[in-house]
């Protein structure tokens, strides 16, 4: 069984790999690629963030008097998921706790991810189940990176995000990978004009984001329409030194505040899943064409 699977429906196709259950391609009917292709600037495409989002102080998870090594964004993105099903328009992958995971994270869990294309829309549904006998503390996030610019030759600073609702709350920035203090939000009403300077101080974080949808648009009108459910926060990121991708990241949970370093169960913004219970999350993406579409990648 190969480690990659392609699904398609309407004028959309996607490729998923078993490593990290990661989306590695998102193409339109003409073969144009919209997902960042893991170039030298960043060697990932769309990792899953579990059991943490962001960082813990000292990359250390503290629980019940013991310390565990837990690096940025957790371990799920670096584990091979098992294929639970593979069909023409959908697939499902699964990761469960084992001796390797329990050496880093002493909890029982099952993480399932389903990719499905229906009517030209990709939906990515994730479910975390607590298969243990104690509450499961965790965070979960999506981290898809899209081409920026979306279309060949377009100016990066001519792109913008339009949110479904006005985003009037404060934003957060990272300091050494940990959360700093609230600061003014650069979103003007529903609009955020994109430019590389936005990311000179790393990710832009909207805690408790009001919207559940955003439109990422190029100047010719080509756009990605992204919606999400179950997630509570939103991160936006590109490389501080500049890179040709934009990450639009629905999260439930985020990095630890820089002034906090304690028991993992007490981490701010952590969720707790009761034994025999589960939490579900979904994001979806639809492509809308303007004047021109991305070119297929070399060899694509």
N, C-alpha and C positions, 0 to 999 in steps of 0.2 A: 504493500500500500504506500503510495507516494505521500510526501509530507506537505503537499499543496493540493488545493482543490479550487476549481473555478466554478462560480455560479453565475447565472445570467437570467435576465427577464426584461422584456421590452428593449429599450435602447440603452441598457446598462449591464455591465458585468463587473464582477469582483473576484479577487483571488485571495484565499486565506491559507496561512501556513500553520502547521501543528505547533511549531516553536512559538510559544507565547500566545497561541490562538490568535495570531496577529493578522489583521488586514494588510495586504501588501500591494494591492492594486485596485483601482476604481476607474473604470473606463466607460466612455460613452460609446454609442453605436458606431462612430467613425474611428474608434481606436484611440481617441485622445485620452491621455492619462491625467487624472486630477489629484492623485495621491503623491506625496513626496516619495521619491524612489531611493531613499536611504543613501544619499551621497556622502562625501567626506565630511561635510559640515555636521551631520548627525546620522548615525548608522541605524536608525530605526524608522519605521513607517507610522505605526498606530498602536503602540503598546497598551496592554491592560495594566492598570495600577492596583495592586492588591498584595498584602493586606493593609498597606499604607499608601497615602498620597503625599508626595513630597518627602521631607526628611524628619527624622527624630534627632534630638541632640546627641552628638557623638555617634550617630548611626547605631544607637543602642536601644533595644526594647527592654523595658524593665517590667517584670511581672512576678509577683509572689516572692519577692526577695532574690530573684535571679535575673541575670542579664543575658540578652540574646543579640547576636549581630544582625541588624536589619538595615540594609542600605536603601538609598533613595528609591522611592516608588515600590518597594517590596520585591518579592521574588517571582511572582506569577509570570512576568514578562520574559523571564529567562528559563522557564520550565516548558517541557514538551507536554502538550495536552493530548489526550486520547480522542480519536474520532468516535463520536457516538452515532452519527449518521452523516451520510453524504448523498445528496440528491442534486438534480439539475439546477434547481433554483434556491437551494438552502443547504446548510450544513450545521452540525452541532458538535461542540467539543467540550471535554470535561477534564477537570483537574481536581484530585482529592488529596487530602493530607497523607503523608507517608513519613518514614523515618527522617528523610532529608528535610522536609518542610518543618517537622516538629523540632528539629535541632535549631531552627531559626524562629519558630512561631509555635508555641506549645498548645495549639488548639486544633480541634477537629472541624473540618469544613468540606464542602463540595462546591466547586465553582463551575457553572455551565455557561457556555456562550453559544448563541445561535445567530448565524448570519442568514438573512433571507431577502430575496429580491422579489417584490410584488409591484406590478404596474410601473416599472421604471424607478422604483424607490428602494434603496437599501436600508434595512432595519437591522440593528445589532442589539439583541436582547441578552442580558446577562442576569444570572440568578446565583445568589450566594445562599447556601443552606448550612445551617448549624447542625452537624451530625453528632455533636458531643452532648455532654450532660451539664455543661456550664454555659453561661452566656458567652457569645462570640463577639469580642471587640474587634472592629476593623473599619477601614475606609475603603472606598472603591472609586476608580476613575477611568475615564477614557482619554486617550491622548493622540487622536488622529492628526497627522500633519498634511496639509494641503498645499498645492503649488501656489507660490506667490512670487511673481504675478501668475494669475490664473490663465491668462492668454499670452501668447508669444508677443514680445515687444511692448507690452503695456507697462506703464510706469507703476512702480510699486505704491507710490504715495497717491495714486489716483484710485486705489481700491478703498472700499469702506465696508463696515459692518452696520447692519440695521437690525436692531432688536425688536422683538414683538411688543415690548412695553418700555416706557421710560426707565432708565437705570439711574436712579438718583442717590442711591446709597454710596457709602465710602468704598474706596478700593484699598487693596493691600499690596505690598511689595515684599520681596524676600531679601533678607540680610543674612548672608552666609548660608543660604538654603532654608532658613527659618523665617517665620512670619515677623515682619516689622509692625509698625503701628499704622492705624488707618490714615489715609491721606485723601485729598480731593480726587474725585472720579473724573477721568478724562472723557467719558461718554457725555455727549451733549444731547440731552433728551433721549432719543432713540438711536442716535448716530455716533459712530466712532470712525473718524478718518484714520486710516492706517499709514504708518511710516516707520522706518527702522528705528527712529529715536524712541519710540514707545517702549522698546525692549532693551534699551541700554542699561536699565537696572533690572534686567531679568524679567520674569513673568509678571503680567498684570492680572490680578485676582479680583473677582467680583464675588464676595461672600454673600450668600443668601440672594443670589441673582433673581430678579423679579420675572424675567422672561423665561420661556421654555422653547424659544425658537429664535434663530438669527439668520439673516441673509448676508452672505459674503459675496460681494459683487465686484467685478472688474469694470473699467470705464465704458466698455462696449455693451454692458448689460448682461454678459455671461455671469452666472451666479450659482452658488451652492446654497441650497436651503436646508438648514440643519434644525432638527427638533429633538427634544429630549424629555424623558419622564423619569422620576425617581431620584434624579440628581438634585443637589441643593445649591451647588456653587459652580462657578465657571472660571477657568483659567485660560488666558491667552498668552502664547509664547512664541518667540522666535529667538535665534541666537543673538545675544547682546552685540556681537561684532558684525551681525548681518548674515542672512542666509535666505535662500529662495524657497522658504516654506513658512506657513503660518499654522500653528496648532490651535485648534478650538476645542477645549477640553472640559466637558461636563464632569464634575466631581461630586462625591458625597464625602466630605472630609478634606483636610489639607495639611500642610506642614505644621509642625509644632510651633507655638509662639516662642520667640527667642528667650523669653523670661521663664519658660516652663521646662522642667525635666523631672518627671515623676513616674508613677505607676501607669502602665499602658491603659488600664481600665478607666483611668481618670483623665486621659488626654482630652483636651478641648476638641469639640466637634467629632469625637469618635462615635460610631453607632454601635449598639449592642443588639445582637440577634439572639433571641431566646432559643433554648434547646428545641429541636424539631421544628423550628420556624425558618423562614427564608425571606430575603429581600430581593426585589427585582428592579432592574434598571434598563432603560432603552434609549438609544439615540438612532436617528434616521437621517438619510441624506438623499436629496433629489437634485439633479443638475438641470439648470435652465440655461438655454443658449442665447447669446447675443449675436454680435456680428461675426465672430469667429471663435473657434474652439481650440484647445491645446493641441499641439502636434503630438503624434505618437512618439514615445521615447525611442532612442536608437534600437533597432532590432524588434520594435514592438508592432 
